[in-house]
Structures are given as structure tokens and as C-alpha cells.
């Protein structure tokens, strides 16, 4: 179940490194801070480094979920939900634990598979 879930998330990653709310969302499939923060926490809970989830955009720039979130931080320290939307309390509350490397729920357990075998994009 964990492997299938992580594979689904990896296939859902946008070219900017972030993640969208839902592929069938009526609000579109642009990456947002809230969804990306939760995915980072899922990756961390599985014992995988989110920096290993690298994607390349159309200009051959490399992006990760971490870099996507960092690009949403404003000068006052808050985070935007999406680029251009301004400060957002919920986005800020969700981004901070993810960037601190904390998972939700706060207690997690090791999985008994070798991530490099099941997740070829993971670097050791």
C-alpha cells in the first residue's frame, strides 16, 4: 500500500516540483503549498529524502518539492498558497513542519522495503 501510494504521488508531481490538490479538481492542477507540504511529509514518513524527487521543467531547470515550497515564501516569512495569491496562514502552518523535516502524524515507522528498488528516482 505504501509503495503504491508513493508511486501515485511521484506520478502526480508537477514540472515545478510541487503537487496539486487533485487531478480532477475543478480549481485546476497547479501546484500549491498545502498539497506539496503534505506530500513532503509523506515522503519523509517513508524514510525518503524529498530532495531526491527531482523533476525537470520545459527549460531544463531542476525542481524538488522543497524548492517549490521555498519559492512560495514571502519577505515577511509567510507562505503563499499559490504564487501570486499573497500570505496564507494555513499554507504557512503546513509548510513549516514539512520544511523542518517533520511528519504528520508525528509518529511514524520504518518501512521494510528498500526504497531504491521500488523508487528508482531515489538516490542513496
Buried (B, 14 or more C-beta within 10 A) or exposed (E): EEBEEBEEBBEBBBEBBBBBBEEEEEEEBBBBBBBBBBBBBBBBBBBBBBEBBBBEEEEEEEBBBBBBBEBBBEEEEBBBBBBEEEEBEEBBBBBBBBBEEBBBEEEBEEBEEEBEEBBEEBEE
